Amino acid sequence: MAGPGSVTPPWISEGMLREPRSIEFWGNSRVALNRAAYEVAHRINPRYVWLEIGSPEDEVDPDDPAHTGVIPDDMLYRTVRPAEFKPDNATANLAMWSVVRQDEPDEVLHPLMDFLRLPERVQEVIGNAPREDRPAVYVAANADRVLQFYPDDPSSTAPILAVFVRERMSLIVTILNRTRSDRFLHDYVFEIRSAAGAKWQDALLVCERAPPGQGYEIGAAVRAFPGA
């Protein structure tokens, strides 16, 4: 079998790799979702950051990228408990008001507030991301485990995504067995379909949303992992 990432899937476009983008993978196979995220992440920037959201007692698939050794240890935050991803850190916001001038313009204040409402671990990742010609990459694997903290509301999701755009960072999110209306705020949205009992290598991918002019056929099922 070819090694992970050795064959570029045709659903990865040049446009996806060049500019900071937000990408959501959702579907019914956790390992396939995370494998798809890996296929994109290491091609955008080999120095991506991967946050594995979960708890030590969670069942782990041995083929999941966070547990196979393909992600370097210095780029992997493994088993970050879901509770660490609650937004709107009160202590951080209190500190913010001690340094912001009363006459600070909205165009400065609002982005700062949006950043400080992010979980502390996410702020850390964004702050430490390498600033290069290519976009930085942040993977939030297993984000379904923290959706309880984030309403399915485009008006509250949009400012979060805007932080990553301002920081020139591509955001890749994987969500198991959940569909949200705010997923269409992402630049790319892909569903991963895996038949019951099938291997992750046989999963199909369906593009639900993509920027125009990049060759995507919306709604068409293709093999997610050619060469695997």
N, C-alpha and C positions, 0 to 999 in steps of 0.2 A: 504494500500500500504506500502511496506517496505520503511524504511527511506533511504535517499541517502547514498550510500556507504555501506549499510548493507550486501549486497551480493557481493562477489568478482566476477567480470565478468571473464569468462574463458580466455578472450583474454589478461589478465594481467598476464605475466609470472614472475617467480621468478627472472629471469635474468634482467627484466626491473626494479625490485625493488632494487637489490643489488648494482649495479654499476652506476656511473653517466652516464646518457644517454640523448640524444636529441630525442624528440618525437613530431611529427606534426600530428594534427588532422585537416582535411579540409573536407568541405562538404556543405550541403544546409540548415542546421538548426543551428542557432547560439546557442540556448539553449542546444541542444543535444551535440554540440561540446564542450561547456564549462562544461557540466555535465560529459562528458567522461574525460576531463582534470582533473576534481575534483576527479573522481574515482581513477585515477593514483596518483595524487599529495599527497593526505593525506595518501596513503599507503606507498609511498616511505619514507616520513618524515612528521610526524604530525606538524612540525614547518615549513611548506612551506611558500613561499611568493607569493601572487597573485596580479598581476597588471591588473586592469580592464581598458583597453584602450578605450577611448571614450570621449564624451562631454556631459554636463548636458542635452542637448536637445535630445539626442538619445533615441529612443524607447527602453524600458526595458521590458523583459519578467519576470513576477513575479517568475518563476521557475528557473531563472538563479542563479547559486551558489553565485554570488557576492551580491545578493539581497534577499536571503532567510534566512540569519543568520547562515548558516553552516560554513562559513569562519570567524574565530575570527577577531575582528576589528584590533588587533595589527599585523595581518598578511595580511591585505587587503589594497592595494592602490586603492581606488575606483575613477573611472572617471578621469583617467589620460589623458589629452588632447593629441591627436596624434602629435601635433607640438613639444611636449617635447621629441619625439623619433627620431628627426633628428640626424643622425650620424655626426662624425667628428667635434666635438666642437672645434672651433678655439682658444678660450681662454684657454681651457685645454691643447691643444697641445702647445701653446706658453709657458704655465707654465712648461710643460714637458721639453722643451729645456733649461730652466734655471737651471734644476737640473741634467740633464744627461751629463755625461762626454763625450768629443769628442771621446775618445778611448773605449767607452762602446761596448762590443762585440754584434754582431747581435742577438745571442741567448737570450740576455737580452733585447736589445732595441726593437726588433720586437714585442714580447709579450706585452711590456709596451705600445707601440704605438697602438696595436690592442685594448687594454683595454681602453685607453684614447679616442679612436674614438667612443666608445659606448656612448649612451645618458647618461647624468649626472644621471638621475633617475636609470638607469640600473647599473651604477657604484656603486651607493649607495646601491642597493639591494645586489650586489655581495660582496661588502665590509662588509656588516653587516650580511651576512648569517652565521648561526651557523656552527661551525666546529665540527662535531661529527663522530662517526663510520659510520653512514649512509650518503648518499649524501644529500647535501642541494638541495632545489627545488625552481625553479623560473618559475612561470606560466605567460606567456604573452597572456592574453585572448583578442580576437578580433584583432589579429595582422594584419588582412586584412586592417585595418584602417591606417596602417603606411607603407604599402608596396610601396607606392609612393616614399618613401625616400630610398628604397633599391632595386637596380637593380636585376633582375633575372639572376644572374651571379655567378656560383659556385666559381669562383676565389675570389670574394669579400665576399661571404657568408661564406666560409670555415674558414677564420680567426676569424669571430664572434663566430662561434660554438666552435672553438678551445679555446677561452677564458673560456668558461664554463667547458670544459674538464679539463683544467689546474687548475681551481678553485674547482674541484670535485663537480660540480653542475649539477643536471639534469635540462634540459630546456624543458618545455612543451609549445607548441605554438598552438593556434587555429586560423584558417583562414576560413572565410565564402566565398563560391562561387568563389574561385580563385584556380587555379592550377599553380604551378611553377615548372620549371625543376630542380631548386636547392633543391626541397624538398627531393630528394633522397640522400642528404648529411646527413640527419637525420638518426639516428640508426633505428627508427621505423617511419613508415608513415601509417596512417589510414584514410580512407575515411568514413565519416558518411553520410548515405543515409536516408532521411526521406520523405515519400510519402506526396504529397500535402494534407494539411488538417489533417494529422495524428498527434497524440500526440508524444512528444519527447521520451516518454518511449518505443515507438514501433520502434524507429530508428534501422537501421541495420549498422553494421560495417564491412568494408572490409580492410584487411591488404594488403598494397602494398609493404611494405619493413619491414624486421625484421632480426636480426642476425640469422644465421643458428643454428639448433639444439635446438630451443626453442618451437617447436611444432606448429608453425604458418603455415597455409595453405594459400599461397598467392593467392589472388583473390576470396576467398570464403567468402560469406556473412554470418555473425552470428548476433545474437541479441546483441545489444550494452549494454542493461541494464536489464539483467535477474533479476527477482524478483521485479522489479519496477512496 
